[in-house]
């Protein structure tokens, strides 16, 4: 199981690097280039999803990636309609940094019976939106406020609560195009207070920040926007995450 492999990696301090693909933004013709770089860099997984899905490319994107790469494709849904049986797993996100009941449990109820029979590994994930210095699509669409980027104590308590509720992953995200990524001090504070894997994403633009995040305690680094702009970053970022 994929989650078992993530737990095993955490126990042995093997860091993971994930490429986020937004079906709305990626050009299908560019997927072959991304796939080639992903294979060469030994990227660990794809996350597939976005705040909005405005086209019908999700299945096509997943199919093309699976034909060219042998790594897991994991749905990172921005809504209950962003589902595909072609993926390997799904992050069942609870927006624990907000107070919108729909995104804590409401949307989950709507898709529960569908997911129960889906051929997907379901990984319950506590999603924490961290202020990245700009208004994000996630904040607007979810009608929630992010955790202030200087409030490490709030982030720690939120992550601990998520773990005690039985969530399997914690995902701290500054949001797409963030001006300020999640700080190393917040990553270190949260990582040192939970035993489940910690994912960090949003606003990561270079390999140096990837390396700093894993040193601070992130178990999985996710990058999307920067790679959409320059796919060649995949090599250096993956190497930084893997300690090469």
Secondary structure, 3 states (H helix, E strand, C coil): CHHHHHHHHHHCCCCEEEEEECCCCCCHHHHHHHHHHHHHHCCCEEEECCCCCCCCCHHHHHHHHHHHCCCEEEECCCCCCCCCCCCCEEEEEEECCCCCHHHHHHHHHHHHHHHHHCCCEEEEEEEEEECCCCCCHHHHHHCCCCECCCCHHHHHHHHHHHHHCCCCEEEEECCCCCCCCCCHHHHHHHHCCCCCEEEEECCCCCHHHHHHHHHHCCCEEEECHHHHHCCCHHHHHHHHHHCC
